[in-house]
Each structure stands twice: as structure tokens, then as C-alpha cells.
Amino acid sequence: MYQRVSPDEIAAMALFLASDAGAHITRQSLAICGSVETLR
């Protein structure tokens, strides 16, 4: 069920949160590991 997160997806999320559309999303903690734990 693991899926790698691309840099583009992380950038899109950051841009959304910084935009007016994400203005009502506050005090959230988003863990982004890019499924590194599966690369052992």
C-alpha cells in the first residue's frame, strides 16, 4: 500500500497551503516521508 511521494506532489501541497484556497487550514502537522521507511 506504500506509494512514493514525488517532489512535485510535495510542492503542490505546499503551494496549496500557501494559497488563498488553503487559508482555512491551520495548525496541521503533515508528515512527509516519501515512503523512505520502505527503502531499507
QUISUL-V610393 format. One record per residue. PSI is psi in degrees with one decimal (* if undefined). NEAR is the number of other C-alpha atoms within 12 Angstrom. D_FIRST is the distance of its C-alpha to the first C-alpha in whole Angstrom. Layout:
psi=PSI near=NEAR d_first=D_FIRST
psi=PSI near=NEAR d_first=D_FIRST
//
This chain:
psi=-3.0 near=5 d_first=0
psi=143.1 near=11 d_first=4
psi=132.2 near=14 d_first=6
psi=142.6 near=17 d_first=10
psi=127.1 near=17 d_first=13
psi=155.6 near=15 d_first=16
psi=-33.2 near=13 d_first=19
psi=-37.4 near=12 d_first=20
psi=-39.5 near=15 d_first=18
psi=-42.0 near=18 d_first=19
psi=-40.5 near=14 d_first=22
psi=-40.1 near=15 d_first=22
psi=-43.2 near=20 d_first=21
psi=-42.2 near=18 d_first=24
psi=-39.9 near=15 d_first=26
psi=-46.7 near=16 d_first=25
psi=-28.6 near=20 d_first=26
psi=-9.1 near=15 d_first=29
psi=173.5 near=13 d_first=30
psi=-32.4 near=10 d_first=32
psi=-28.8 near=13 d_first=29
psi=12.8 near=16 d_first=27
psi=-27.0 near=13 d_first=31
psi=3.3 near=12 d_first=30
psi=111.1 near=16 d_first=27
psi=157.6 near=11 d_first=28
psi=46.4 near=9 d_first=27
psi=143.8 near=9 d_first=24
psi=118.0 near=8 d_first=22
psi=114.5 near=13 d_first=19
psi=120.5 near=11 d_first=17
psi=108.3 near=18 d_first=16
psi=-12.8 near=16 d_first=14
psi=24.7 near=18 d_first=13
psi=32.8 near=15 d_first=10
psi=-30.7 near=14 d_first=13
psi=-19.6 near=11 d_first=13
psi=-3.1 near=11 d_first=11
psi=12.6 near=10 d_first=14
psi=* near=5 d_first=16
//
